[in-house]
C-alpha cells in the first residue's frame, strides 16, 4: 500500500515531499493512513488537503488523513519529521533544511517552556 501511496503522491505537481506517520506505521491495527506533505505553494494548502485526500482515498480504497506541513503547528511538524516515514522527496536540500530547522525550533521552545 505504501508503494501505491508514494506513486500517487509523486505524480502530483506541487508536492515536494511526503511522509506517512501515526497509527499506520506505529500500530498493527489502523483506521486511516496519516499523510503529511510539503507543497511548493502554501497558498493552496486547503485545496491540496481536500483534493489530495479525495484522490488518495479513491485510489487506495482506504481512509486518508492528509495535512499540509507548510502551515502546520510546530509540535505536529516535529512529530511528522522525526517519527514519520519519508515516502519520497523531490528536493532533499529543502527537506533536510526543514527537518534541521524544525528540530532546532522545537528544542528551543521546549527549553523556554522548561519541558522535558
Helices and strands as residue ranges (DSSP letters): H 2-10, E 15-21, H 23-26, E 33-39, G 42-44, H 45-60, E 64-68, G 69-71, H 74-83, E 85-89, H 92-113
